Amino acid sequence: MEQLAEVLRRLHFLARYSASKIETVSRKNPLLLTAWLGGVLFCLLASKTQAQDVHQLAQAVDNHYNHLRSLQSDFTEIYRGDGPERVESGTLCLKKPRKMRWEYRSPKEKLFISDGEVVWFYMPEERQARKTALKKLDDLRSPLAFLLGKTKLEKELTGLSKVVDEAPLDSRNTILRGVPSGMAGQVSEVQLEITPSDQIIRIVLMDADGAETEFRFAGWKENLEISDSRFQFTPPAGVETVEGELGP
């Protein structure tokens, strides 16, 4: 956190002064020394306050999602990396336990779906469906399925802190950042934009290679009655089935 870094800089500066130097400053201008030390204490207080704010916000988000049974939202996925920016959109459905359905509609139709055990990635245009076990999945979309599990942001994201150098989509929102556990080497940082009602409306995943994938969510609908059949998939006739790693 920037406040903590400022505290450390000030304390390091103080440590470099000998006792005689400090005594000289104190004797010549006691108000200057008092103001300087007051600044150190203010930064310490601000750092502690921000840590408390982050902890409280993380707990509020945990409580919000841990009490839900299902979620549905429109989404926009934006990829920034080598080549032109790629923008896709569709509808996301989540349901306990670990069920998810990413239904892409633009610019091309495709389906990323899991019944909690098996994951399918289907592209109608290519007449191919890829299949793998959820536990083997290494995909940026899969962590969202666990929002309806036992969410604990401070455990999933180490070094959780507020983002102060970037503006949220809505000035009323707060952005948190942290390093994701269990995704070392793939994702270097995750940012979550959170509304005053403790909903996550944006997730930004920063790859170790510098690429960035952003998910924006709109129109969250909570605790809808969603049939389990919405999370099941049977390849249409004539579609090739490939087992193993999924496509993009």
C-alpha positions, 0 to 999 in steps of 0.5 A: 500500500502506498501509505505503508511505503511512505511510512517505511521511507520516513522511518528509513530516513529517520534511522539514517539520522544520528541522535545528535542530528535529531537533537540539533533539529529538535533544538533549532526547530521543535515544531518542525520535528513535531510536524514531521513525526506527526506525519509519520503517525498519520501515515501509520494510522491511514495504513491501518485504516485502509487495511481495516477497510479492505478486510471489511469489504472482503468480508462483505463480498464473501458474505454476499456470495456465500449466501447465494444459490445461483447467479445470472448476468450479461458479460463482456470479455475484453482481451488485450495482448499481442494483436488487436483488442478482442471483444466478446459478449454473451450471458453467464449463469452460475449455480451451486455447486460449481456449475457454470454456463458461458454462452457467447453470442458476439462476434461468434457463437460458442459455449463454455459449460460445466455441470460441476464435474465435466467441462465442454467448449463448443464452437458450432462454426467449427463443428467441434466440441472439446471435453475435459474434467473440471478439476483439470481445467486451467482456464481464466473463466473457471474460478468464477464457478467458485463464487457460489462456494465458500468464497474467501477473498483474503485467502484466494488473493494474497496481498489484497489492497485497494487500487488507488491509481486507477479509476473504477467504471463508477466512482461509487465503486471500489477496486481491490487487487491481489495476487491469485493463489494457485495460478502462479506463473499464469496470472500475476494480478487480479483486480475486482471492481465492487459496488456499494452493494458488494457485487463484483461487476468487473474482474481484470486478470493480468497475465504474467506475459503482460496480456490482460483479460477483462470481464465486465458484468451487467444486470446481475440476477440472484437466486434465480430458479435455473434448471440443472439441464442448463449446465448439461451438454450433449454434442449435436449429431455430426460434431467431432468430440475431442477430449483433453485441453480446451480451446480459447 
